[in-house]
Amino acid sequence: MKKFDTDMRDAFFNELYDIAAQDSRLVIVSSDMGARSLEKFSKDFSSQYFTVGIAEQNMVSISAGLALGGKIVFMYAIAPFATLRCYEQIKVDLCCMHLSVTSIGIGVGFSVPQDGPTHYTTEDIAIMRALPGMTILNPSDGVMTKAFARIAYEDPGPKYVRLDKEALPLIYHNRPDDFSDGLTILKAGRDLTIIATGIMVHKAFKVVDELAKCSID
């Protein structure tokens, strides 16, 4: 892995910027959330950017209406509020109608510990997997995040993208950016298999190094 880090939000929104420049159907709906890369988007594509304030349930319903009107919608909020707070709206407004709306949750897991338990997100994968037709995209570095932005744009139906608040080292810089299969082998071994997703891929690399000290491949 390279030593420098990349901000996952910027990787995702920069790719959406490039897509939005070619497709005016792409819109972003934010629940009063910002990012450096969003400033340029909101300035250059003001008619494709909406902020609804801290009202995540309303954000989902607005996004559903935009999708029914032919828009490809990306809605953006802090992870627990993008999932738990508006779970029923996601189920009824998005999943039951299989709308092309992508929910972007920032700060998954414990990546914003300073904000306390209201901002912890440890159950989001479990509850979102229970929804009909929901696709979960859980990137582990900026290259994968950029690819997932494109996948979320191209694939129909509801999606949930988990973004860690922490800037993560690059993993896939020398690999093709086709992640459509859903599984990538990063290192082959003989003794056991470790399966990881998102930030846990980085933890898995450390586990592999520790196991190697015990002659476990």
C-alpha positions in Angstrom: 0.0 0.0 0.0 1.1 3.6 -0.7 1.9 5.7 2.4 -0.3 8.7 1.5 -4.0 8.8 2.4 -7.0 9.8 0.4 -10.3 11.3 1.5 -13.1 9.0 0.6 -15.7 11.8 0.4 -13.6 13.7 -2.1 -13.0 10.6 -4.2 -16.7 9.9 -4.3 -18.0 13.5 -4.9 -15.2 14.3 -7.4 -16.4 11.4 -9.5 -20.0 12.5 -9.2 -18.9 16.0 -10.4 -17.4 14.6 -13.6 -20.6 12.6 -14.2 -22.9 15.5 -13.4 -21.0 17.6 -16.0 -22.2 15.1 -18.6 -25.6 14.2 -17.2 -28.0 16.8 -15.7 -30.2 14.0 -14.3 -27.7 13.5 -11.5 -28.6 15.4 -8.4 -27.3 15.5 -4.8 -29.6 16.0 -1.8 -27.8 16.9 1.4 -29.1 17.0 5.0 -27.0 20.1 5.8 -23.8 18.2 5.3 -20.7 19.6 3.6 -17.4 18.4 2.1 -14.6 20.3 0.3 -15.5 18.5 -3.0 -19.2 19.4 -2.6 -18.4 23.2 -2.6 -17.4 23.1 -6.2 -20.3 20.8 -7.1 -22.9 23.1 -5.5 -21.3 26.2 -7.2 -21.0 24.8 -10.7 -24.2 22.7 -10.7 -26.5 24.7 -8.4 -29.6 23.4 -10.1 -28.4 19.8 -9.3 -27.7 20.4 -5.6 -30.3 20.6 -2.9 -30.0 20.9 0.9 -33.0 20.1 3.1 -31.5 20.9 6.5 -31.3 18.4 9.3 -34.4 16.5 8.2 -33.2 13.1 7.0 -36.7 11.5 6.8 -37.8 14.4 4.6 -34.6 14.0 2.6 -35.6 10.5 1.6 -39.1 11.4 0.5 -37.8 14.4 -1.5 -35.2 12.1 -3.1 -37.9 9.6 -4.0 -40.0 12.4 -5.7 -36.9 13.5 -7.7 -36.3 9.9 -8.8 -39.9 9.4 -9.8 -39.4 12.6 -11.9 -36.5 11.0 -13.8 -33.5 12.1 -11.7 -30.6 9.9 -10.5 -30.4 10.9 -6.9 -27.6 10.8 -4.3 -28.6 11.7 -0.8 -25.9 12.5 1.8 -26.0 12.5 5.6 -24.2 11.2 8.7 -24.4 7.5 8.6 -26.7 6.7 11.6 -29.1 9.4 10.4 -28.9 8.2 6.8 -30.0 4.7 7.9 -31.6 4.3 11.3 -33.4 7.6 11.6 -35.1 7.3 8.2 -35.3 3.5 7.9 -39.0 3.3 7.2 -38.9 6.0 4.6 -36.0 4.1 2.8 -38.1 0.9 2.9 -41.4 2.4 1.7 -40.3 5.3 -0.5 -37.2 3.8 -2.1 -37.1 0.0 -1.9 -40.7 -0.8 -2.4 -40.6 1.2 -5.7 -37.0 0.2 -6.6 -36.0 3.8 -7.2 -32.5 4.9 -8.4 -31.5 6.6 -5.2 -28.2 6.2 -3.5 -27.8 6.9 0.2 -24.3 8.1 1.2 -23.5 7.6 4.9 -20.4 9.3 6.2 -18.7 8.4 9.5 -19.5 4.7 9.6 -18.5 2.5 12.5 -16.6 4.4 15.2 -14.9 6.9 12.8 -16.3 9.9 14.6 -15.7 8.9 18.2 -15.6 12.4 19.5 -19.4 12.8 18.7 -20.4 10.0 21.1 -22.8 7.1 20.7 -25.5 9.0 18.8 -23.0 9.1 15.9 -21.8 5.5 16.1 -22.9 3.2 13.2 -22.3 -0.5 13.8 -25.6 -2.0 12.7 -26.1 -0.3 9.4 -24.9 -3.2 7.2 -27.3 -5.6 9.0 -30.4 -3.4 8.8 -29.8 -2.2 5.2 -29.2 -5.8 4.0 -32.7 -6.6 5.3 -34.3 -4.2 2.8 -35.6 -5.6 -0.5 -33.4 -4.8 -3.5 -30.9 -2.8 -1.5 -27.2 -2.9 -2.7 -24.5 -2.0 -0.2 -21.2 -0.5 -1.4 -18.5 -0.5 1.3 -15.2 0.8 -0.2 -11.9 0.4 1.5 -9.9 3.1 -0.3 -10.2 6.0 -2.6 -9.8 4.0 -5.9 -12.6 1.7 -4.9 -14.7 4.7 -3.7 -14.4 6.4 -7.1 -15.4 3.1 -8.9 -18.4 2.7 -6.6 -19.6 6.3 -7.4 -19.7 5.2 -11.1 -21.4 1.9 -10.2 -24.0 3.6 -8.1 -24.7 6.0 -11.0 -25.0 3.2 -13.6 -26.9 0.5 -11.7 -30.6 1.0 -11.1 -32.3 0.5 -7.8 -31.6 1.7 -4.2 -28.0 1.7 -2.9 -26.2 2.5 0.3 -22.6 3.7 0.3 -20.6 3.5 3.5 -17.8 6.1 3.7 -15.3 6.1 6.6 -14.5 9.6 8.0 -10.9 8.6 8.2 -8.6 9.1 5.2 -7.4 5.6 4.3 -4.2 4.5 2.5 -4.6 3.4 -1.1 -4.8 -0.4 -1.6 -5.8 -0.7 -5.3 -3.5 1.8 -7.0 -1.9 -0.9 -9.2 -5.0 -2.9 -9.8 -7.9 -2.6 -12.3 -10.8 -0.6 -10.9 -13.5 -3.1 -11.8 -15.2 -4.1 -8.6 -18.4 -5.4 -10.1 -17.8 -9.0 -9.0 -18.0 -7.9 -5.3 -15.0 -9.9 -4.3 -11.3 -9.2 -4.8 -8.4 -11.4 -3.7 -5.6 -9.2 -2.4 -3.3 -11.8 -1.1 -3.3 -15.6 -1.6 -2.5 -17.9 1.3 -2.4 -21.6 2.2 -3.6 -22.0 5.8 -6.7 -19.8 6.2 -9.0 -17.3 4.6 -9.8 -13.8 5.9 -12.8 -12.0 4.5 -13.0 -8.2 5.1 -14.9 -5.2 3.8 -14.4 -1.4 4.1 -11.9 -0.2 6.7 -11.6 -3.7 8.0 -9.5 -4.6 5.0 -6.7 -2.5 6.4 -7.1 -4.2 9.8 -6.9 -7.6 7.9 -3.6 -6.7 6.4 -2.2 -6.1 10.0 -3.7 -9.5 11.1 -2.0 -11.2 8.1 1.4 -9.7 9.2 1.0 -10.9 12.7 0.0 -14.4 11.7 3.0 -14.5 9.4 5.2 -14.2 12.5 3.6 -17.5 13.7 4.3 -19.1 10.3 0.6 -19.0 9.4 0.0 -18.2 5.7 
